[in-house]
Amino acid sequence: MHDHISHQIHGNEHFFAWHRRFLRHFESLMQQIDPDIVLPYWNWGKSWQNPLNDPVLSSEYFGTNGRPGDTCVVDGIEARWGRNYPTRNCLTRKYRYGASTGSFWPMRAVRDVMNSSKTYAQFRSRIENGAHGIVHLGLGGDFETMWAPVDVLFFLHHAMIDKIWAEWQLRDPARYHTVDG
């Protein structure tokens, strides 16, 4: 679904709200299996200078860079994870700079955007094209495509983006109903 409507949900006012609803739908599907499940967020801002120091991107958790040659993730809980969309293949990651994702955004930069963005359009553009986009580009492989939801990290990353939006909304109650310029 994310892939089929990508132009309607990226680069415009629908970005935050659509992804919030998508996250909630995913969480509700997981809760059908275990009602106590809550979708966590991945705070990539903690290790922004060197994301490879983040335990989330380790072989203990969600896996590291893809294997040389086919870029398949072969360690962590997503090791040898298969995907059926858009074709049958392994889950892939191909870090932006070969062995490195490059830096992500520091939380100080996110806070600067929160403090300086007076309109939803400003805030959305700066976060979507900055803090949000750099993680997708840094991880590469499937993560930099519109079928990125094949990687569970997509949901944890977007939960962080949603947390940032929620914090910006809390700063002014009028923002709860604002999704335009």
OpenMM code with the backbone's topology and positions (N, CA, C; nanometers):
from openmm import Vec3, app, unit

residues = "MET HIS ASP HIS ILE SER HIS GLN ILE HIS GLY ASN GLU HIS PHE PHE ALA TRP HIS ARG ARG PHE LEU ARG HIS PHE GLU SER LEU MET GLN GLN ILE ASP PRO ASP ILE VAL LEU PRO TYR TRP ASN TRP GLY LYS SER TRP GLN ASN PRO LEU ASN ASP PRO VAL LEU SER SER GLU TYR PHE GLY THR ASN GLY ARG PRO GLY ASP THR CYS VAL VAL ASP GLY ILE GLU ALA ARG TRP GLY ARG ASN TYR PRO THR ARG ASN CYS LEU THR ARG LYS TYR ARG TYR GLY ALA SER THR GLY SER PHE TRP PRO MET ARG ALA VAL ARG ASP VAL MET ASN SER SER LYS THR TYR ALA GLN PHE ARG SER ARG ILE GLU ASN GLY ALA HIS GLY ILE VAL HIS LEU GLY LEU GLY GLY ASP PHE GLU THR MET TRP ALA PRO VAL ASP VAL LEU PHE PHE LEU HIS HIS ALA MET ILE ASP LYS ILE TRP ALA GLU TRP GLN LEU ARG ASP PRO ALA ARG TYR HIS THR VAL ASP GLY".split()
positions = [
    Vec3(0.0819, -0.1188, 0.0000),
    Vec3(0.0000, 0.0000, 0.0000),
    Vec3(0.0869, 0.1260, 0.0000),
    Vec3(0.1888, 0.1309, 0.0860),
    Vec3(0.2778, 0.2456, 0.0958),
    Vec3(0.3375, 0.2783, -0.0408),
    Vec3(0.3763, 0.1763, -0.1125),
    Vec3(0.4368, 0.1930, -0.2441),
    Vec3(0.3363, 0.2443, -0.3470),
    Vec3(0.2143, 0.1926, -0.3436),
    Vec3(0.1141, 0.2269, -0.4452),
    Vec3(0.0644, 0.3698, -0.4357),
    Vec3(0.0685, 0.4287, -0.3173),
    Vec3(0.0184, 0.5654, -0.3015),
    Vec3(0.1285, 0.6616, -0.2572),
    Vec3(0.2514, 0.6272, -0.2857),
    Vec3(0.3659, 0.7043, -0.2349),
    Vec3(0.3584, 0.8531, -0.2688),
    Vec3(0.3098, 0.8874, -0.3874),
    Vec3(0.3033, 1.0291, -0.4263),
    Vec3(0.1942, 1.1042, -0.3518),
    Vec3(0.0951, 1.0343, -0.3010),
    Vec3(-0.0111, 1.1009, -0.2256),
    Vec3(0.0249, 1.1199, -0.0779),
    Vec3(0.1279, 1.0494, -0.0286),
    Vec3(0.1587, 1.0532, 0.1146),
    Vec3(0.2987, 1.1044, 0.1461),
    Vec3(0.3710, 1.1491, 0.0461),
    Vec3(0.5043, 1.2055, 0.0662),
    Vec3(0.5130, 1.3403, -0.0039),
    Vec3(0.5841, 1.4319, 0.0583),
    Vec3(0.6041, 1.5627, -0.0025),
    Vec3(0.4816, 1.6521, 0.0035),
    Vec3(0.3888, 1.6197, 0.0927),
    Vec3(0.2683, 1.7023, 0.1056),
    Vec3(0.2124, 1.6908, 0.2470),
    Vec3(0.1006, 1.7585, 0.2685),
    Vec3(0.0423, 1.7676, 0.4027),
    Vec3(-0.0048, 1.6351, 0.4603),
    Vec3(-0.0148, 1.5302, 0.3814),
    Vec3(-0.0634, 1.4013, 0.4299),
    Vec3(0.0448, 1.3164, 0.4969),
    Vec3(0.1699, 1.3566, 0.4838),
    Vec3(0.2819, 1.2746, 0.5298),
    Vec3(0.2667, 1.2264, 0.6740),
    Vec3(0.2560, 1.3181, 0.7693),
    Vec3(0.2502, 1.2785, 0.9102),
    Vec3(0.1237, 1.1996, 0.9433),
    Vec3(0.0095, 1.2520, 0.9049),
    Vec3(-0.1177, 1.1887, 0.9437),
    Vec3(-0.1322, 1.0493, 0.8825),
    Vec3(-0.0936, 1.0340, 0.7552),
    Vec3(-0.1064, 0.9031, 0.6925),
    Vec3(-0.0166, 0.8012, 0.7622),
    Vec3(0.1070, 0.8403, 0.7888),
    Vec3(0.1992, 0.7469, 0.8534),
    Vec3(0.1566, 0.7165, 0.9966),
    Vec3(0.0978, 0.8140, 1.0661),
    Vec3(0.0467, 0.7861, 1.2001),
    Vec3(-0.0609, 0.6782, 1.1936),
    Vec3(-0.1502, 0.6901, 1.0977),
    Vec3(-0.2582, 0.5915, 1.0830),
    Vec3(-0.2020, 0.4543, 1.0434),
    Vec3(-0.1020, 0.4544, 0.9567),
    Vec3(-0.0369, 0.3301, 0.9133),
    Vec3(0.0284, 0.2601, 1.0333),
    Vec3(0.0973, 0.3381, 1.1167),
    Vec3(0.1584, 0.2820, 1.2376),
    Vec3(0.0528, 0.2211, 1.3290),
    Vec3(-0.0564, 0.2939, 1.3472),
    Vec3(-0.1631, 0.2444, 1.4354),
    Vec3(-0.2241, 0.1155, 1.3807),
    Vec3(-0.2409, 0.1082, 1.2487),
    Vec3(-0.2948, -0.0129, 1.1878),
    Vec3(-0.1997, -0.1310, 1.2113),
    Vec3(-0.0712, -0.1093, 1.1899),
    Vec3(0.0285, -0.2143, 1.2135),
    Vec3(0.0259, -0.2592, 1.3593),
    Vec3(0.0214, -0.1625, 1.4503),
    Vec3(0.0171, -0.1945, 1.5921),
    Vec3(-0.1089, -0.2749, 1.6268),
    Vec3(-0.2222, -0.2370, 1.5686),
    Vec3(-0.3465, -0.3099, 1.5982),
    Vec3(-0.3410, -0.4529, 1.5445),
    Vec3(-0.2747, -0.4744, 1.4323),
    Vec3(-0.2577, -0.6105, 1.3813),
    Vec3(-0.1717, -0.6934, 1.4766),
    Vec3(-0.0663, -0.6343, 1.5287),
    Vec3(0.0176, -0.7054, 1.6258),
    Vec3(-0.0598, -0.7338, 1.7535),
    Vec3(-0.1479, -0.6432, 1.7931),
    Vec3(-0.2259, -0.6615, 1.9159),
    Vec3(-0.3302, -0.7719, 1.9019),
    Vec3(-0.3621, -0.8099, 1.7799),
    Vec3(-0.4500, -0.9250, 1.7612),
    Vec3(-0.3788, -1.0538, 1.8006),
    Vec3(-0.2473, -1.0523, 1.7931),
    Vec3(-0.1651, -1.1671, 1.8337),
    Vec3(-0.1345, -1.1591, 1.9825),
    Vec3(-0.0962, -1.0402, 2.0273),
    Vec3(-0.0657, -1.0174, 2.1688),
    Vec3(-0.1198, -0.8797, 2.2075),
    Vec3(-0.2291, -0.8738, 2.2820),
    Vec3(-0.2919, -0.7460, 2.3168),
    Vec3(-0.2027, -0.6501, 2.3951),
    Vec3(-0.0935, -0.6997, 2.4526),
    Vec3(-0.0056, -0.6140, 2.5322),
    Vec3(0.1037, -0.5457, 2.4503),
    Vec3(0.1109, -0.5751, 2.3225),
    Vec3(0.2158, -0.5170, 2.2383),
    Vec3(0.1904, -0.3680, 2.2171),
    Vec3(0.2973, -0.2910, 2.2312),
    Vec3(0.2954, -0.1481, 2.2008),
    Vec3(0.4131, -0.1239, 2.1074),
    Vec3(0.3891, -0.0558, 1.9987),
    Vec3(0.4948, -0.0294, 1.9009),
    Vec3(0.5928, 0.0730, 1.9584),
    Vec3(0.7178, 0.0358, 1.9745),
    Vec3(0.8162, 0.1311, 2.0275),
    Vec3(0.8695, 0.2218, 1.9171),
    Vec3(0.9362, 0.3283, 1.9587),
    Vec3(1.0056, 0.4121, 1.8616),
    Vec3(1.1552, 0.3866, 1.8731),
    Vec3(1.2249, 0.4091, 1.7625),
    Vec3(1.3703, 0.3954, 1.7584),
    Vec3(1.4289, 0.5350, 1.7703),
    Vec3(1.4905, 0.5645, 1.8805),
    Vec3(1.5510, 0.6964, 1.9011),
    Vec3(1.6897, 0.6983, 1.8377),
    Vec3(1.6912, 0.7173, 1.7060),
    Vec3(1.8173, 0.7214, 1.6312),
    Vec3(1.8991, 0.8460, 1.6649),
    Vec3(1.8407, 0.9395, 1.7391),
    Vec3(1.9133, 1.0597, 1.7797),
    Vec3(2.0181, 1.0344, 1.8867),
    Vec3(2.0080, 0.9225, 1.9561),
    Vec3(2.1055, 0.8928, 2.0619),
    Vec3(2.2438, 0.8633, 2.0057),
    Vec3(2.2498, 0.7979, 1.8918),
    Vec3(2.3791, 0.7627, 1.8303),
    Vec3(2.3921, 0.8293, 1.6937),
    Vec3(2.3435, 0.9506, 1.6819),
    Vec3(2.3344, 1.0171, 1.5518),
    Vec3(2.4684, 1.0317, 1.4826),
    Vec3(2.5773, 1.0543, 1.5568),
    Vec3(2.7070, 1.0751, 1.4927),
    Vec3(2.7593, 0.9485, 1.4263),
    Vec3(2.7353, 0.8363, 1.4910),
    Vec3(2.7753, 0.7077, 1.4345),
    Vec3(2.6648, 0.6067, 1.4635),
    Vec3(2.5633, 0.6013, 1.3775),
    Vec3(2.4510, 0.5106, 1.4015),
    Vec3(2.4905, 0.3648, 1.4178),
    Vec3(2.6079, 0.3261, 1.3691),
    Vec3(2.6494, 0.1867, 1.3833),
    Vec3(2.6801, 0.1513, 1.5285),
    Vec3(2.6922, 0.2525, 1.6154),
    Vec3(2.7088, 0.2271, 1.7591),
    Vec3(2.5751, 0.2020, 1.8282),
    Vec3(2.4657, 0.2220, 1.7570),
    Vec3(2.3321, 0.2020, 1.8131),
    Vec3(2.3027, 0.0524, 1.8175),
    Vec3(2.2653, -0.0012, 1.9334),
    Vec3(2.2352, -0.1447, 1.9420),
    Vec3(2.1262, -0.1894, 1.8444),
    Vec3(2.0374, -0.0994, 1.8067),
    Vec3(1.9305, -0.1352, 1.7123),
    Vec3(1.9895, -0.1881, 1.5821),
    Vec3(2.1024, -0.1306, 1.5395),
    Vec3(2.1667, -0.1717, 1.4135),
    Vec3(2.2782, -0.2733, 1.4376),
    Vec3(2.2590, -0.3581, 1.5352),
    Vec3(2.3599, -0.4598, 1.5650),
    Vec3(2.3063, -0.5986, 1.5327),
    Vec3(2.3957, -0.6944, 1.5342),
    Vec3(2.3553, -0.8329, 1.5106),
    Vec3(2.2715, -0.8870, 1.6260),
    Vec3(2.2707, -0.8187, 1.7387),
    Vec3(2.1886, -0.8579, 1.8531),
    Vec3(2.0415, -0.8214, 1.8327),
    Vec3(2.0154, -0.7192, 1.7521),
    Vec3(1.8793, -0.6710, 1.7355),
    Vec3(1.8326, -0.6819, 1.5907),
    Vec3(1.8322, -0.5720, 1.5161),
    Vec3(1.7708, -0.5741, 1.3830),
    Vec3(1.8677, -0.6008, 1.2682),
    Vec3(1.9899, -0.6274, 1.2999),
    Vec3(2.0855, -0.6632, 1.1959),
    Vec3(2.1667, -0.5450, 1.1474),
    Vec3(2.2692, -0.5792, 1.0755),
    Vec3(2.3658, -0.4804, 1.0286),
    Vec3(2.3498, -0.4612, 0.8781),
    Vec3(2.4552, -0.4178, 0.8144),
    Vec3(2.4560, -0.3948, 0.6702),
    Vec3(2.4306, -0.5265, 0.5962),
    Vec3(2.3829, -0.5148, 0.4755),
    Vec3(2.3615, -0.6337, 0.3944),
    Vec3(2.4921, -0.7006, 0.3555),
    Vec3(2.4815, -0.8257, 0.3231),
    Vec3(2.5967, -0.9065, 0.2827),
    Vec3(2.6526, -0.8521, 0.1503),
    Vec3(2.7854, -0.8482, 0.1365),
    Vec3(2.8434, -0.8055, 0.0087),
    Vec3(2.7900, -0.8908, -0.1064),
    Vec3(2.7613, -0.8276, -0.2152),
    Vec3(2.7122, -0.8996, -0.3327),
    Vec3(2.5630, -0.8858, -0.3498),
    Vec3(2.4866, -0.9482, -0.2582),
    Vec3(2.3402, -0.9436, -0.2747),
    Vec3(2.2714, -0.8504, -0.1749),
    Vec3(2.3455, -0.7909, -0.0818),
    Vec3(2.2984, -0.6964, 0.0209),
    Vec3(2.1908, -0.7531, 0.1130),
    Vec3(2.1775, -0.8848, 0.1205),
    Vec3(2.0797, -0.9481, 0.2098),
    Vec3(2.1221, -0.9307, 0.3551),
    Vec3(2.0258, -0.9015, 0.4425),
    Vec3(2.0504, -0.8951, 0.5860),
    Vec3(2.0630, -1.0394, 0.6358),
    Vec3(2.1779, -1.0700, 0.6971),
    Vec3(2.2041, -1.2083, 0.7390),
    Vec3(2.2308, -1.2221, 0.8890),
    Vec3(2.2074, -1.1152, 0.9655),
    Vec3(2.2232, -1.1247, 1.1102),
    Vec3(2.1106, -1.0496, 1.1787),
    Vec3(2.1040, -1.0623, 1.3102),
    Vec3(1.9971, -0.9989, 1.3855),
    Vec3(1.8645, -1.0710, 1.3659),
    Vec3(1.7585, -1.0149, 1.4238),
    Vec3(1.6287, -1.0818, 1.4161),
    Vec3(1.5709, -1.0832, 1.2751),
    Vec3(1.6227, -0.9985, 1.1878),
    Vec3(1.5748, -0.9989, 1.0491),
    Vec3(1.6639, -1.0807, 0.9561),
    Vec3(1.7532, -1.1600, 1.0142),
    Vec3(1.8425, -1.2452, 0.9352),
    Vec3(1.7616, -1.3362, 0.8435),
    Vec3(1.8030, -1.3374, 0.7202),
    Vec3(1.7394, -1.4226, 0.6189),
    Vec3(1.5879, -1.4005, 0.6103),
    Vec3(1.5453, -1.2788, 0.6443),
    Vec3(1.4048, -1.2377, 0.6353),
    Vec3(1.3676, -1.2340, 0.4878),
    Vec3(1.2629, -1.3013, 0.4530),
    Vec3(1.2180, -1.2990, 0.3139),
    Vec3(1.1095, -1.1951, 0.2936),
    Vec3(1.1044, -1.1419, 0.1760),
    Vec3(0.9959, -1.0496, 0.1419),
    Vec3(0.9313, -1.0978, 0.0136),
    Vec3(0.8056, -1.0680, -0.0016),
    Vec3(0.7310, -1.1072, -0.1217),
    Vec3(0.6985, -0.9888, -0.2114),
    Vec3(0.7324, -0.8692, -0.1681),
    Vec3(0.6984, -0.7497, -0.2441),
    Vec3(0.8211, -0.6644, -0.2611),
    Vec3(0.8453, -0.6066, -0.3749),
    Vec3(0.7699, -0.6168, -0.4996),
    Vec3(0.7987, -0.7463, -0.5752),
    Vec3(0.9056, -0.8143, -0.5325),
    Vec3(0.9367, -0.9479, -0.5855),
    Vec3(0.9840, -1.0318, -0.4672),
    Vec3(0.9889, -1.1621, -0.4859),
    Vec3(1.0426, -1.2479, -0.3795),
    Vec3(1.1929, -1.2256, -0.3716),
    Vec3(1.2389, -1.1954, -0.2523),
    Vec3(1.3803, -1.1689, -0.2324),
    Vec3(1.4066, -1.1675, -0.0817),
    Vec3(1.5305, -1.1517, -0.0459),
    Vec3(1.5658, -1.1320, 0.0938),
    Vec3(1.5434, -0.9846, 0.1286),
    Vec3(1.5414, -0.9541, 0.2565),
    Vec3(1.5410, -0.8159, 0.3018),
    Vec3(1.6813, -0.7610, 0.2768),
    Vec3(1.6901, -0.6422, 0.2168),
    Vec3(1.8218, -0.5876, 0.1842),
    Vec3(1.8502, -0.4577, 0.2583),
    Vec3(1.9784, -0.4387, 0.2867),
    Vec3(2.0301, -0.3102, 0.3361),
    Vec3(2.1610, -0.2854, 0.2641),
    Vec3(2.1809, -0.1628, 0.2266),
    Vec3(2.3050, -0.1252, 0.1579),
    Vec3(2.3411, 0.0146, 0.2074),
    Vec3(2.4216, 0.0180, 0.3140),
    Vec3(2.4536, 0.1448, 0.3777),
    Vec3(2.5036, 0.2468, 0.2762),
    Vec3(2.4673, 0.3681, 0.3010),
    Vec3(2.4915, 0.4788, 0.2082),
    Vec3(2.6385, 0.4939, 0.1692),
    Vec3(2.7274, 0.4748, 0.2645),
    Vec3(2.8701, 0.4937, 0.2379),
    Vec3(2.9472, 0.3625, 0.2491),
    Vec3(2.8901, 0.2571, 0.1966),
    Vec3(2.9561, 0.1269, 0.2001),
    Vec3(2.9457, 0.0626, 0.3356),
    Vec3(3.0437, 0.0871, 0.4214),
    Vec3(3.0435, 0.0280, 0.5550),
    Vec3(2.9787, 0.1199, 0.6586),
    Vec3(2.9279, 0.2351, 0.6168),
    Vec3(2.8714, 0.3326, 0.7100),
    Vec3(2.7409, 0.3908, 0.6572),
    Vec3(2.6502, 0.4187, 0.7499),
    Vec3(2.5248, 0.4852, 0.7140),
    Vec3(2.5441, 0.6347, 0.6962),
    Vec3(2.6554, 0.6858, 0.7494),
    Vec3(2.6702, 0.8303, 0.7622),
    Vec3(2.5940, 0.8757, 0.8857),
    Vec3(2.6072, 1.0009, 0.9208),
    Vec3(2.5404, 1.0548, 1.0393),
    Vec3(2.3916, 1.0714, 1.0157),
    Vec3(2.3147, 1.0589, 1.1235),
    Vec3(2.1735, 1.0942, 1.1229),
    Vec3(2.1615, 1.2343, 1.1842),
    Vec3(2.0409, 1.2811, 1.2029),
    Vec3(2.0222, 1.4135, 1.2630),
    Vec3(2.0365, 1.4072, 1.4139),
    Vec3(2.1085, 1.5041, 1.4728),
    Vec3(2.1110, 1.5124, 1.6187),
    Vec3(1.9776, 1.5679, 1.6692),
    Vec3(1.9411, 1.5327, 1.7897),
    Vec3(1.8152, 1.5831, 1.8453),
    Vec3(1.8168, 1.7343, 1.8590),
    Vec3(1.9332, 1.7925, 1.8731),
    Vec3(1.9445, 1.9385, 1.8780),
    Vec3(1.8917, 1.9993, 1.7491),
    Vec3(1.9197, 1.9369, 1.6354),
    Vec3(1.8698, 1.9873, 1.5070),
    Vec3(1.7186, 1.9695, 1.4968),
    Vec3(1.6686, 1.8578, 1.5481),
    Vec3(1.5237, 1.8350, 1.5495),
    Vec3(1.4567, 1.9417, 1.6350),
    Vec3(1.5128, 1.9704, 1.7525),
    Vec3(1.4567, 2.0744, 1.8396),
    Vec3(1.4619, 2.2112, 1.7733),
    Vec3(1.5685, 2.2386, 1.6988),
    Vec3(1.5776, 2.3655, 1.6260),
    Vec3(1.4634, 2.3783, 1.5252),
    Vec3(1.4323, 2.2689, 1.4563),
    Vec3(1.3202, 2.2693, 1.3624),
    Vec3(1.1893, 2.2910, 1.4374),
    Vec3(1.1729, 2.2239, 1.5499),
    Vec3(1.0516, 2.2422, 1.6300),
    Vec3(1.0357, 2.3880, 1.6732),
    Vec3(1.1461, 2.4497, 1.7134),
    Vec3(1.1413, 2.5877, 1.7628),
    Vec3(1.1233, 2.6907, 1.6528),
    Vec3(1.1739, 2.6621, 1.5346),
    Vec3(1.1718, 2.7636, 1.4279),
    Vec3(1.0576, 2.7475, 1.3285),
    Vec3(0.9917, 2.6341, 1.3278),
    Vec3(0.8838, 2.6110, 1.2309),
    Vec3(0.7538, 2.6710, 1.2829),
    Vec3(0.7065, 2.7714, 1.2142),
    Vec3(0.5836, 2.8393, 1.2563),
    Vec3(0.4591, 2.7767, 1.1939),
    Vec3(0.4758, 2.7086, 1.0818),
    Vec3(0.3608, 2.6474, 1.0149),
    Vec3(0.3823, 2.4972, 1.0020),
    Vec3(0.2733, 2.4274, 0.9834),
    Vec3(0.2794, 2.2833, 0.9600),
    Vec3(0.3634, 2.2541, 0.8365),
    Vec3(0.3425, 2.3317, 0.7300),
    Vec3(0.4158, 2.3082, 0.6047),
    Vec3(0.5665, 2.3192, 0.6258),
    Vec3(0.6106, 2.4181, 0.7011),
    Vec3(0.7536, 2.4323, 0.7298),
    Vec3(0.8042, 2.3119, 0.8086),
    Vec3(0.7327, 2.2805, 0.9140),
    Vec3(0.7740, 2.1696, 1.0008),
    Vec3(0.7781, 2.0390, 0.9239),
    Vec3(0.6709, 2.0082, 0.8520),
    Vec3(0.6628, 1.8830, 0.7772),
    Vec3(0.7763, 1.8721, 0.6763),
    Vec3(0.7996, 1.9755, 0.5989),
    Vec3(0.9043, 1.9716, 0.4967),
    Vec3(1.0423, 1.9500, 0.5581),
    Vec3(1.0703, 2.0211, 0.6645),
    Vec3(1.2026, 2.0115, 0.7272),
    Vec3(1.2268, 1.8741, 0.7894),
    Vec3(1.1262, 1.8189, 0.8550),
    Vec3(1.1431, 1.6871, 0.9165),
    Vec3(1.1409, 1.5772, 0.8105),
    Vec3(1.0452, 1.5833, 0.7188),
    Vec3(1.0359, 1.4779, 0.6170),
    Vec3(1.1625, 1.4707, 0.5330),
    Vec3(1.2113, 1.5859, 0.4875),
    Vec3(1.3273, 1.5878, 0.3990),
    Vec3(1.4598, 1.5826, 0.4733),
    Vec3(1.4558, 1.6038, 0.6052),
    Vec3(1.5782, 1.6026, 0.6844),
    Vec3(1.5900, 1.4791, 0.7708),
    Vec3(1.5428, 1.4898, 0.8939),
    Vec3(1.5579, 1.3818, 0.9919),
    Vec3(1.4990, 1.2499, 0.9431),
    Vec3(1.3854, 1.2551, 0.8788),
    Vec3(1.3207, 1.1338, 0.8281),
    Vec3(1.3994, 1.0743, 0.7114),
    Vec3(1.4262, 1.1557, 0.6129),
    Vec3(1.4882, 1.1065, 0.4898),
    Vec3(1.6283, 1.0534, 0.5067),
    Vec3(1.7059, 1.1162, 0.5950),
    Vec3(1.8457, 1.0753, 0.6084),
    Vec3(1.8588, 0.9329, 0.6642),
    Vec3(1.7622, 0.8902, 0.7449),
    Vec3(1.7661, 0.7527, 0.7971),
    Vec3(1.7369, 0.6544, 0.6843),
    Vec3(1.6358, 0.6854, 0.6025),
    Vec3(1.6044, 0.5981, 0.4882),
    Vec3(1.7251, 0.5869, 0.3947),
    Vec3(1.7866, 0.7001, 0.3622),
    Vec3(1.9018, 0.6988, 0.2717),
    Vec3(2.0225, 0.6318, 0.3357),
    Vec3(2.0420, 0.6525, 0.4651),
    Vec3(2.1567, 0.5939, 0.5343),
    Vec3(2.1543, 0.4421, 0.5366),
    Vec3(2.0355, 0.3840, 0.5617),
    Vec3(2.0251, 0.2377, 0.5668),
    Vec3(2.0253, 0.1757, 0.4284),
    Vec3(1.9733, 0.2483, 0.3310),
    Vec3(1.9745, 0.2004, 0.1930),
    Vec3(1.9001, 0.0699, 0.1726),
    Vec3(1.9270, 0.0042, 0.0619),
    Vec3(1.8595, -0.1211, 0.0280),
    Vec3(1.7093, -0.1008, 0.0228),
    Vec3(1.6343, -0.1947, 0.0769),
    Vec3(1.4882, -0.1826, 0.0784),
    Vec3(1.4421, -0.0581, 0.1529),
    Vec3(1.5211, -0.0124, 0.2493),
    Vec3(1.4801, 0.1000, 0.3333),
    Vec3(1.4713, 0.2316, 0.2558),
    Vec3(1.5405, 0.2407, 0.1435),
    Vec3(1.5325, 0.3657, 0.0672),
    Vec3(1.4348, 0.3558, -0.0505),
    Vec3(1.3487, 0.2554, -0.0465),
    Vec3(1.2459, 0.2399, -0.1489),
    Vec3(1.1094, 0.2689, -0.0879),
    Vec3(1.0086, 0.2765, -0.1711),
    Vec3(0.8736, 0.2970, -0.1208),
    Vec3(0.8126, 0.1674, -0.0669),
    Vec3(0.8830, 0.0563, -0.0796),
    Vec3(0.8380, -0.0668, -0.0133),
    Vec3(0.9180, -0.0897, 0.1159),
    Vec3(0.9719, 0.0170, 0.1710),
    Vec3(1.0477, 0.0104, 0.2963),
    Vec3(0.9733, -0.0576, 0.4106),
    Vec3(0.8397, -0.0559, 0.4161),
    Vec3(0.7721, -0.1266, 0.5256),
    Vec3(0.7976, -0.2772, 0.5304),
    Vec3(0.8672, -0.3344, 0.4327),
    Vec3(0.9047, -0.4756, 0.4438),
    Vec3(1.0080, -0.4958, 0.5544),
    Vec3(1.0705, -0.3876, 0.5972),
    Vec3(1.1687, -0.3901, 0.7053),
    Vec3(1.0994, -0.3401, 0.8321),
    Vec3(1.0988, -0.4198, 0.9371),
    Vec3(1.0333, -0.3815, 1.0624),
    Vec3(1.0890, -0.2495, 1.1155),
    Vec3(1.2141, -0.2200, 1.0876),
    Vec3(1.2720, -0.0933, 1.1325),
    Vec3(1.1959, 0.0274, 1.0782),
    Vec3(1.1300, 0.0130, 0.9654),
    Vec3(1.0476, 0.1207, 0.9092),
    Vec3(0.9479, 0.1695, 1.0145),
    Vec3(0.8830, 0.0770, 1.0825),
    Vec3(0.7791, 0.1133, 1.1791),
    Vec3(0.8392, 0.1787, 1.3022),
    Vec3(0.9552, 0.1330, 1.3464),
    Vec3(1.0209, 0.1945, 1.4609),
    Vec3(1.0728, 0.3338, 1.4261),
    Vec3(1.1237, 0.3486, 1.3053),
    Vec3(1.1696, 0.4794, 1.2570),
    Vec3(1.0520, 0.5766, 1.2463),
    Vec3(0.9429, 0.5318, 1.1875),
    Vec3(0.8277, 0.6209, 1.1722),
    Vec3(0.7586, 0.6479, 1.3052),
    Vec3(0.7717, 0.5574, 1.4013),
    Vec3(0.7206, 0.5867, 1.5351),
    Vec3(0.8005, 0.7018, 1.5970),
    Vec3(0.9303, 0.7077, 1.5696),
    Vec3(1.0127, 0.8200, 1.6164),
    Vec3(0.9692, 0.9492, 1.5470),
    Vec3(0.9457, 0.9417, 1.4170),
    Vec3(0.9000, 1.0605, 1.3426),
    Vec3(0.7651, 1.1064, 1.3978),
    Vec3(0.6773, 1.0126, 1.4289),
    Vec3(0.5469, 1.0478, 1.4851),
    Vec3(0.5628, 1.1099, 1.6238),
    Vec3(0.6557, 1.0601, 1.7026),
    Vec3(0.6835, 1.1179, 1.8345),
    Vec3(0.7269, 1.2633, 1.8195),
    Vec3(0.8119, 1.2906, 1.7221),
    Vec3(0.8580, 1.4276, 1.6971),
    Vec3(0.7389, 1.5166, 1.6601),
    Vec3(0.6519, 1.4669, 1.5730),
    Vec3(0.5333, 1.5443, 1.5346),
    Vec3(0.4445, 1.5690, 1.6567),
    Vec3(0.4240, 1.4660, 1.7378),
    Vec3(0.3401, 1.4799, 1.8574),
    Vec3(0.3971, 1.5854, 1.9524),
    Vec3(0.5283, 1.5861, 1.9688),
    Vec3(0.5907, 1.6865, 2.0556),
    Vec3(0.5710, 1.8269, 1.9999),
    Vec3(0.5818, 1.8417, 1.8671),
    Vec3(0.5587, 1.9722, 1.8041),
    Vec3(0.4132, 2.0135, 1.8232),
    Vec3(0.3212, 1.9207, 1.8106),
    Vec3(0.1798, 1.9510, 1.8301),
    Vec3(0.1519, 1.9943, 1.9742),
    Vec3(0.2166, 1.9323, 2.0701),
    Vec3(0.1953, 1.9662, 2.2116),
    Vec3(0.2318, 2.1107, 2.2441),
    Vec3(0.3200, 2.1679, 2.1664),
    Vec3(0.3648, 2.3044, 2.1923),
    Vec3(0.2564, 2.4086, 2.1658),
    Vec3(0.1554, 2.3715, 2.0878),
    Vec3(0.0447, 2.4629, 2.0575),
    Vec3(-0.0784, 2.3798, 2.0247),
    Vec3(-0.1791, 2.3822, 2.1104),
    Vec3(-0.2982, 2.2988, 2.0886),
    Vec3(-0.3651, 2.3196, 1.9526),
    Vec3(-0.3493, 2.4355, 1.8910),
    Vec3(-0.4082, 2.4591, 1.7583),
    Vec3(-0.3466, 2.3677, 1.6528),
    Vec3(-0.2279, 2.3167, 1.6804),
    Vec3(-0.1581, 2.2310, 1.5845),
    Vec3(-0.2207, 2.0921, 1.5715),
    Vec3(-0.3049, 2.0531, 1.6661),
    Vec3(-0.3685, 1.9213, 1.6583),
    Vec3(-0.4581, 1.9058, 1.5366),
    Vec3(-0.5083, 2.0168, 1.4860),
    Vec3(-0.6011, 2.0111, 1.3730),
    Vec3(-0.5429, 2.0771, 1.2489),
    Vec3(-0.4142, 2.1083, 1.2517),
    Vec3(-0.3503, 2.1770, 1.1397),
    Vec3(-0.2701, 2.0782, 1.0573),
    Vec3(-0.3079, 2.0640, 0.9325),
    Vec3(-0.2320, 1.9782, 0.8411),
    Vec3(-0.2139, 2.0468, 0.7058),
    Vec3(-0.2039, 2.1778, 0.7066),
    Vec3(-0.1812, 2.2503, 0.5822),
    Vec3(-0.0703, 2.3515, 0.6048),
    Vec3(-0.0546, 2.4468, 0.5121),
    Vec3(0.0518, 2.5469, 0.5195),
    Vec3(0.0275, 2.6512, 0.6216),
] * unit.nanometer
topology = app.Topology()
chain = topology.addChain("A")
for resn in residues:
    res = topology.addResidue(resn, chain)
    for name in ("N", "CA", "C"):
        topology.addAtom(name, app.Element.getBySymbol(name[0]), res)
